[in-house]
Amino acid sequence: DQQVKQNSPSLSVQEGRISILNCDYTNSMFDYFLWYKKYPAEGPTFLISISSIKDKNEDGRFTVFLNKSAKHLSLHIVPSQPGDSAVYFCAASSRSSNTGKLIFGQGTTLQVKP
Amino acid sequence: NAGVTQTPKFQVLKTGQSMTLQCAQDMNHEYMSWYRQDPGMGLRLIHYSVGAGITDQGEVPNGYNVSRSTTEDFPLRLLSAAPSQTSVYFCASSSIGLAGGGEQYFGPGTRLTVT
């Protein structure tokens, strides 16, 4: 039972345009959501997060939107740059459980073409 | 700070062999975890620990053992390697609790091949 799903394995966009990566979750207990970025042969690195009390969080070119009723979140990258080409994982946790445990999606490979 | 370190970077095992993947962190994080990354499967949690002496199973614990004798170290043991354990393994750590944020710091990974 996949609790966090990224249904698009890959996405290709032109440099300067918007990249939108999507993620769906099923567990209502999740109250904190994160996006990680991963380059080949490296470990994932934290990108941006959002708490369930918010519906938007912005950090520079990266914005995460959360729609709790739809159990859906998305990551917007504007403008996209070739250096953004990587695998993006969304992850969810239940912070109230106080375990620190994260459940990850399958990942979406983003290619930004110059 | 070195962050999260993992050794070895690469390993080839024969079926039935055992080995230990090492993980250490120098950030005094309570939470540590092991994931495996397989194509199309994302990152799946193997085992995790919320502090020294406390471990618990994740999504795919079978075939793996862990222990947490110190805050810094969280080794992952493969008892009898199988080809299905061919994967890239990542160790991660974070502070926990509502103030912790949940952002996990990952090591560089260990690429394991079981023949």
Boltz contact constraints between the chains, C-beta under 6 A:
constraints:
  - contact:
      token1: [A, 32]
      token2: [B, 102]
      max_distance: 6.0
  - contact:
      token1: [A, 43]
      token2: [B, 90]
      max_distance: 6.0
  - contact:
      token1: [A, 43]
      token2: [B, 106]
      max_distance: 6.0
  - contact:
      token1: [A, 43]
      token2: [B, 107]
      max_distance: 6.0
  - contact:
      token1: [A, 43]
      token2: [B, 108]
      max_distance: 6.0
  - contact:
      token1: [A, 43]
      token2: [B, 109]
      max_distance: 6.0
  - contact:
      token1: [A, 44]
      token2: [B, 106]
      max_distance: 6.0
  - contact:
      token1: [A, 46]
      token2: [B, 103]
      max_distance: 6.0
  - contact:
      token1: [A, 93]
      token2: [B, 102]
      max_distance: 6.0
  - contact:
      token1: [A, 95]
      token2: [B, 98]
      max_distance: 6.0
  - contact:
      token1: [A, 98]
      token2: [B, 97]
      max_distance: 6.0
  - contact:
      token1: [A, 99]
      token2: [B, 50]
      max_distance: 6.0
  - contact:
      token1: [A, 100]
      token2: [B, 31]
      max_distance: 6.0
  - contact:
      token1: [A, 100]
      token2: [B, 94]
      max_distance: 6.0
  - contact:
      token1: [A, 100]
      token2: [B, 96]
      max_distance: 6.0
  - contact:
      token1: [A, 101]
      token2: [B, 48]
      max_distance: 6.0
  - contact:
      token1: [A, 104]
      token2: [B, 42]
      max_distance: 6.0
  - contact:
      token1: [A, 104]
      token2: [B, 43]
      max_distance: 6.0
  - contact:
      token1: [A, 105]
      token2: [B, 42]
      max_distance: 6.0
  - contact:
      token1: [A, 106]
      token2: [B, 42]
      max_distance: 6.0
  - contact:
      token1: [A, 107]
      token2: [B, 42]
      max_distance: 6.0
